[in-house]
């Protein structure tokens, strides 16, 4: 399993380098788009570079396989959008509303989801690389069979979240994981300092080099957690 994850990470990293080089030749000042301009670009190419899409209402729009590079969707309404197999590079989605968004196969590199509302979203098979999700709400979201690498998820809310993901070098400090389903998950070099893990399901999960050691004023909570057949090694608890 670890070897497959390493191969996937290497392949994804090389892909991101190629994408960065592709877009680097066309950098420009961020351009504000009206809804009509957005729809026209979406129809023609589905590629957005340096686009200012802040505060637009894009509810239920199909953005499958679109590419957003160095763009801003801060406070944008994206409820029930389809971001299937979409590519986000250095894109700002902070404070955006992504409730019930369909994001299967999404790839995010160096993007910002700070305080985004991702409740009931579907991120199956997504890859979140070097991204920030601090304070985001992922309650009852589906994060299954994907990868979160080198990302900040501190202070996130993940109540009843399906978190059967691979998390590597991720920070979930102070996260609220109450009743999260993490069965079969793979965690490596993950911070869970002061996290609330009450009633979580960790059955068959594998956790390596995990930091669950609370600070002087707090602790990681594992009340009623299911650890059946789980494996935790070289960790701080």
URFENNOR-V688059 format. One record per pair of residues at least 6 apart in sequence whose C-alpha atoms are under 6 Angstrom apart, sorted by the first residue. I is the first residue (numbers start at 1). J is the second residue. D is the distance in Angstrom with one decimal. If there is no record, write none. Layout:
I/J/D, I/J/D
//
This chain:
30/50/4.4, 30/51/5.4, 30/52/6.0, 31/51/5.1, 31/52/5.4, 32/52/4.3, 33/52/5.9, 46/66/4.7, 47/66/5.8, 47/67/4.8, 48/68/4.8, 49/69/5.0, 50/70/5.0, 50/71/4.6, 51/71/4.6, 52/71/5.9, 52/72/5.1, 53/72/5.7, 53/73/5.0, 54/72/5.9, 54/73/4.6, 54/74/4.9, 54/76/5.4, 55/75/4.9, 55/76/4.1, 56/76/5.1, 57/77/4.7, 58/77/5.7, 58/78/5.2, 59/78/4.9, 59/79/4.8, 59/81/6.0, 60/80/4.7, 60/81/4.3, 61/81/5.0, 62/81/5.8, 62/82/4.7, 63/82/5.2, 63/83/4.9, 64/82/5.5, 64/83/4.6, 64/84/4.5, 64/85/6.0, 64/86/5.6, 65/85/4.9, 65/86/4.2, 66/86/5.0, 67/86/5.9, 67/87/4.7, 68/88/5.0, 69/89/4.6, 69/90/5.9, 69/91/5.9, 70/90/4.7, 70/91/4.9, 71/91/4.8, 72/91/5.8, 72/92/4.7, 73/92/5.7, 73/93/4.8, 74/92/6.0, 74/93/4.9, 74/94/5.1, 74/95/5.9, 74/96/5.6, 75/95/4.8, 75/96/4.2, 76/96/4.8, 77/96/6.0, 77/97/4.9, 78/97/5.4, 78/98/4.9, 79/97/5.9, 79/98/4.8, 79/99/4.9, 79/101/5.9, 80/100/4.8, 80/101/4.2, 81/101/5.0, 82/102/4.8, 83/102/5.9, 83/103/4.7, 84/103/4.7, 84/104/4.9, 84/105/5.7, 84/106/5.8, 85/105/4.5, 85/106/4.6, 86/106/5.0, 87/107/5.0, 88/108/4.6, 89/109/5.0, 90/110/4.8, 90/111/4.5, 91/111/4.7, 92/111/5.8, 92/112/4.8, 93/112/5.6, 93/113/4.9, 94/112/5.8, 94/113/4.5, 94/114/4.5, 94/115/5.9, 94/116/5.4, 95/115/5.0, 95/116/4.4, 96/116/4.9, 97/117/4.9, 98/117/5.5, 98/118/4.9, 99/117/6.0, 99/118/4.9, 99/119/5.0, 99/120/5.9, 99/121/5.8, 100/120/4.7, 100/121/4.2, 101/121/4.7, 102/122/5.1, 103/122/5.5, 103/123/4.8, 104/123/4.8, 104/124/4.8, 104/125/5.9, 104/126/5.9, 105/125/5.0, 105/126/4.4, 106/126/4.6, 107/126/5.8, 107/127/4.8, 108/128/4.9, 108/129/5.9, 109/129/4.8, 109/130/5.8, 110/130/4.9, 110/131/4.5, 111/131/4.8, 112/131/5.8, 112/132/4.8, 113/132/5.7, 113/133/4.5, 114/133/4.6, 114/134/4.8, 114/135/5.8, 114/136/5.6, 115/135/4.6, 115/136/4.0, 116/136/4.8, 117/137/5.1, 118/137/5.6, 118/138/4.8, 119/138/4.7, 119/139/4.9, 119/140/6.0, 119/141/5.5, 120/140/5.0, 120/141/4.3, 121/141/4.8, 122/141/5.8, 122/142/4.7, 123/142/5.7, 123/143/4.9, 124/143/5.1, 124/144/4.7, 125/145/5.0, 125/146/4.0, 126/146/4.9, 127/146/5.7, 127/147/4.8, 127/148/6.0, 128/148/4.7, 129/148/6.0, 129/149/4.9, 130/150/4.9, 130/151/4.7, 131/151/4.9, 132/151/5.8, 132/152/4.9, 133/152/5.8, 133/153/4.9, 134/153/4.9, 134/154/5.0, 134/155/5.8, 134/156/5.8, 135/155/4.8, 135/156/4.4, 136/156/4.9, 137/156/5.8, 137/157/4.7, 138/157/5.8, 138/158/4.9, 139/158/4.4, 139/159/4.6, 139/160/5.9, 139/161/5.4, 140/160/4.8, 140/161/4.3, 141/161/5.1, 142/162/4.8, 143/162/5.6, 143/163/5.0, 144/163/6.0, 144/164/4.8, 144/165/5.2, 145/165/5.2, 146/165/5.1, 147/165/5.8, 147/166/4.8, 147/167/6.0, 148/167/4.8, 149/167/6.0, 149/168/4.9, 149/169/5.9, 150/169/4.7, 150/170/5.1, 151/170/4.9, 152/170/5.9, 152/171/4.9, 153/171/5.5, 153/172/4.9, 154/171/5.7, 154/172/4.4, 154/173/4.7, 154/174/5.9, 154/175/5.6, 155/174/4.9, 155/175/4.4, 156/175/4.8, 157/175/5.9, 157/176/4.8, 158/176/5.8, 158/177/4.8, 159/177/5.3, 159/178/4.9, 159/179/5.8, 159/180/5.8, 160/179/4.9, 160/180/4.5, 161/180/4.7, 162/181/4.9, 163/181/5.7, 163/182/4.9, 164/182/4.8, 164/183/5.9, 164/184/5.9, 164/185/4.5, 165/185/5.2, 166/185/5.8, 166/186/4.6, 166/187/5.9, 167/187/4.8, 168/187/5.9, 168/188/4.8, 168/189/5.8, 169/189/4.8, 169/190/5.2, 170/190/4.9, 171/190/5.7, 171/191/4.7, 172/191/5.5, 172/192/5.0, 173/191/5.7, 173/192/4.7, 173/193/4.6, 173/194/6.0, 173/195/5.6, 174/194/4.9, 174/195/4.3, 175/195/4.8, 176/195/6.0, 176/196/4.8, 177/196/5.5, 177/197/5.0, 178/197/5.3, 178/198/5.0, 178/199/6.0, 179/199/4.7, 179/200/4.5, 180/200/4.9, 181/200/5.8, 181/201/4.8, 182/201/5.4, 182/202/5.1, 183/201/5.6, 183/202/4.7, 183/203/4.7, 183/204/5.7, 183/205/5.3, 184/204/4.8, 184/205/4.2, 185/205/4.7, 186/205/6.0, 186/206/4.9, 186/207/5.9, 187/207/4.6, 188/207/5.9, 188/208/4.7, 188/209/5.8, 189/209/4.9, 189/210/5.3, 190/210/5.1, 191/211/4.8, 192/211/5.7, 192/212/4.8, 193/212/4.7, 193/213/5.5, 193/214/5.2, 193/220/5.9, 194/214/5.0, 194/218/5.6, 194/219/4.5, 194/220/4.2, 195/220/4.8, 196/220/5.9, 196/221/4.9, 197/221/5.1, 197/222/4.9, 198/221/5.8, 198/222/5.0, 198/223/4.7, 199/224/4.8, 199/225/4.6, 200/225/4.8, 201/225/5.9, 201/226/4.8, 202/226/5.4, 202/227/4.9, 203/226/5.8, 203/227/4.9, 203/228/4.7, 203/229/5.6, 203/230/5.0, 204/229/4.8, 204/230/4.3, 205/230/4.7, 206/230/5.9, 206/231/4.8, 207/232/4.7, 208/232/5.9, 208/233/5.2, 209/234/4.9, 209/235/4.5, 210/235/4.6, 211/235/5.8, 211/236/4.8, 212/220/5.8, 212/236/5.6, 212/237/4.8, 213/236/5.5, 213/237/4.7, 214/220/5.7
//
